[in-house]
Each structure stands twice: as structure tokens, then as C-alpha cells.
Amino acid sequence: MGLAWLTFGLNHTRGLALLTTRSKMISENLQSVFDRIRVAHSESEKKNSDLPRLVAVSKTKPKEDVMEAYRAGQRHFGENYVQVWIQK
């Protein structure tokens, strides 16, 4: 369900609360994945190599979610179509 659907028809204050909750969830989940990658890398035989690169698939996600992931530190995104990426 897209973010716009969640906030449609809600009053402004409640809509902002949903945005804040969703932003926090995205940030926390992304940090959890980053932590798991760091732990797995440190326990691997290749610990002297660079960390693996996490590529987030932005397909079907609203641009607000993509921007929140970027603010949380995600820098590599995958999208099927350049036109869609430019819009996001």
C-alpha cells in the first residue's frame, strides 16, 4: 500500500504522524540491514575486503520512501526504468 493511500482522507496531524512513523520504520530497518551486513562481513574470511554494497530496489516504492532511505544512508538504488528513477 502506497504512502499516499495511507494518508488520504486523514487530518493533517494524523497524516504527519503516519509519515513520521513510516520514516522511522524505514530508517530503523535500513540500519538493521547495515548492521547485519557489517557483522557478517566481520565474521567472514574476506574481512579485509570492502563491505558488500547494498542495492535497494526502489521498484513500486513511492519517492518519499526512496528519499527517506537516502537520508538514512542508502546510496545505491535499482530501478527498472530510467524515466521512473528520474521522477523519484
C-alpha positions in Angstrom: 0.0 0.0 0.0 1.5 3.3 -1.0 2.1 6.1 1.4 -0.4 8.4 -0.4 -3.1 5.8 0.3 -2.3 5.7 4.0 -2.6 9.4 4.4 -5.6 10.0 2.0 -8.6 11.4 3.9 -6.8 11.8 7.2 -6.5 15.1 9.0 -3.1 16.9 8.7 -1.8 16.0 12.2 -2.5 12.3 11.8 -1.1 12.3 8.3 2.2 13.7 9.7 2.2 11.1 12.4 2.0 8.4 9.8 4.8 10.0 7.8 7.0 10.2 10.9 6.2 6.6 11.8 6.9 5.3 8.3 10.1 7.4 8.0 11.3 6.0 11.4 10.5 2.4 10.3 12.4 2.8 7.0 15.4 4.3 8.8 15.4 1.6 11.6 15.0 -1.3 9.2 17.8 0.0 6.9 20.1 0.5 9.9 19.4 -3.1 10.9 20.3 -4.4 7.5 23.5 -2.3 7.5 24.4 -3.8 10.9 23.8 -7.3 9.8 26.0 -6.8 6.7 28.8 -5.4 8.9 28.6 -8.3 11.3 28.5 -10.9 8.6 31.4 -9.2 6.8 33.5 -9.1 10.0 32.9 -12.8 10.6 33.7 -13.8 7.0 37.1 -14.9 5.7 37.2 -11.7 3.5 37.1 -9.2 6.3 40.0 -7.3 4.8 37.9 -6.6 1.7 35.4 -3.8 1.2 32.0 -4.1 2.6 29.4 -5.6 0.2 27.3 -3.0 -1.5 23.6 -3.0 -0.6 21.4 -2.1 -3.6 17.9 -1.1 -2.6 15.2 -1.9 -5.2 13.0 1.1 -5.4 10.5 -0.5 -7.8 6.9 0.1 -6.7 8.0 2.3 -3.8 6.9 5.9 -3.5 9.5 8.6 -3.9 9.1 9.6 -0.2 10.3 6.1 0.8 13.3 6.4 -1.5 14.2 9.8 -0.1 13.9 8.5 3.4 16.2 5.6 2.6 18.7 8.1 1.1 18.5 10.2 4.3 19.2 7.1 6.3 22.4 6.4 4.4 21.4 4.2 1.4 23.2 5.3 -1.7 22.7 2.6 -4.3 19.2 2.0 -5.8 17.9 -0.2 -8.5 15.1 0.8 -10.8 13.8 -0.9 -14.0 13.3 2.3 -16.0 15.4 5.4 -16.1 12.2 7.5 -16.6 10.8 6.2 -13.3 14.1 6.9 -11.5 14.2 10.5 -12.7 10.7 11.0 -11.3 11.7 9.7 -8.0 
